[in-house]
């Protein structure tokens, strides 16, 4: 009987060691995964900050160019355009399209009986 108890005790101790080692392995995997995901988060945050900085700079550039465009477009005349090398078109042509005539102002729903 004591041999059976000793064998069971040894088996339980071996299983306990395996369970503890397994738990440590799972914990190590979680820590490695956590570290990997944190590194990705940090890299993405740095990239987002750089993109936001670039976007703010580009927005400022577009705003400045828009202001310059408005300032220059106020001073454009036919004489200044001709001085810049533009040529006057010989014939101005305008194309107009008549608005569509409404067929009916009532909307209807097409319902088919015995659709199945």
C-alpha positions as CSV (number, residue, x, y, z in Angstrom):
1,X,0.0,0.0,0.0
2,X,2.8,2.4,0.8
3,X,4.4,1.7,-2.6
4,X,1.1,2.7,-4.3
5,X,1.0,5.9,-2.2
6,X,4.6,6.6,-3.0
7,X,4.1,6.0,-6.8
8,X,0.9,8.2,-6.7
9,X,2.8,10.9,-4.9
10,X,5.7,10.8,-7.4
11,X,3.2,10.9,-10.3
12,X,1.3,13.8,-8.7
13,X,4.6,15.7,-8.2
14,X,5.7,15.1,-11.8
15,X,2.3,16.2,-13.1
16,X,2.5,19.3,-10.8
17,X,5.9,20.2,-12.3
18,X,4.6,19.8,-15.8
19,X,1.5,21.9,-15.0
20,X,3.7,24.6,-13.5
21,X,6.1,24.5,-16.4
22,X,3.2,24.7,-18.8
23,X,1.8,27.7,-17.0
24,X,5.1,29.4,-17.1
25,X,5.3,28.7,-20.9
26,X,1.8,30.1,-21.5
27,X,2.8,33.2,-19.3
28,X,6.0,33.6,-21.3
29,X,4.0,33.4,-24.6
30,X,1.6,36.1,-23.3
31,X,4.4,38.3,-22.3
32,X,6.1,37.9,-25.7
33,X,2.8,38.7,-27.4
34,X,2.2,41.7,-25.2
35,X,5.7,43.0,-25.9
36,X,5.2,42.5,-29.7
37,X,1.8,44.3,-29.6
38,X,3.1,47.2,-27.5
39,X,6.0,47.6,-29.9
40,X,3.6,47.8,-32.8
41,X,1.4,50.3,-30.9
42,X,4.4,52.5,-30.3
43,X,5.5,52.3,-33.9
44,X,2.0,53.1,-35.1
45,X,1.7,56.0,-32.7
46,X,5.0,57.5,-33.9
47,X,3.9,57.1,-37.5
48,X,0.6,58.7,-36.8
49,X,2.3,61.7,-35.1
50,X,4.6,62.1,-38.1
51,X,1.6,61.9,-40.5
52,X,-0.3,64.5,-38.5
53,X,2.6,66.8,-38.5
54,X,3.0,66.4,-42.3
55,X,-0.7,67.0,-42.7
56,X,-0.6,70.2,-40.7
57,X,2.3,71.4,-42.7
58,X,0.5,70.6,-46.0
59,X,-2.7,72.3,-44.8
60,X,-0.7,75.4,-44.0
61,X,0.9,75.3,-47.4
62,X,-2.5,74.9,-49.2
63,X,-3.9,77.7,-47.1
64,X,-1.0,80.0,-48.1
65,X,-1.4,79.1,-51.7
66,X,-5.1,79.7,-51.6
67,X,-4.5,83.1,-50.1
68,X,-2.0,83.9,-52.9
69,X,-4.5,82.7,-55.5
70,X,-7.2,84.9,-54.2
71,X,-4.9,87.9,-54.0
72,X,-3.6,87.3,-57.6
73,X,-7.1,86.6,-59.0
74,X,-8.4,90.0,-57.8
75,X,-5.8,91.7,-60.0
76,X,-6.4,89.8,-63.2
77,X,-7.7,91.8,-66.1
78,X,-7.9,91.3,-69.8
79,X,-4.8,93.5,-70.3
80,X,-2.8,91.6,-67.7
81,X,-3.7,88.2,-69.2
82,X,-2.7,89.4,-72.6
83,X,0.6,90.7,-71.2
84,X,1.2,87.2,-69.6
85,X,0.9,85.6,-73.1
86,X,-2.7,84.5,-73.1
87,X,-4.6,85.0,-76.3
88,X,-8.2,86.1,-76.7
89,X,-10.5,83.4,-78.1
90,X,-12.0,84.4,-81.5
91,X,-15.5,83.2,-80.7
92,X,-17.2,82.6,-77.5
93,X,-19.6,79.7,-77.6
94,X,-22.1,78.8,-74.9
95,X,-23.9,75.6,-74.7
96,X,-27.2,75.5,-72.9
97,X,-29.3,72.5,-72.0
98,X,-33.0,72.9,-71.4
99,X,-34.2,71.5,-68.0
100,X,-36.0,68.2,-68.3
101,X,-39.7,68.5,-68.4
102,X,-41.5,66.6,-65.6
103,X,-43.6,63.8,-66.9
104,X,-45.7,63.5,-63.8
105,X,-45.4,64.8,-60.3
106,X,-46.9,61.6,-58.8
107,X,-44.7,58.8,-57.6
108,X,-45.9,55.2,-57.9
109,X,-44.8,51.8,-56.7
110,X,-44.9,48.9,-59.0
111,X,-46.3,45.9,-57.2
112,X,-46.5,42.6,-59.0
113,X,-49.2,40.2,-57.9
114,X,-48.4,36.5,-57.7
115,X,-44.7,37.2,-57.7
116,X,-44.0,33.7,-56.4
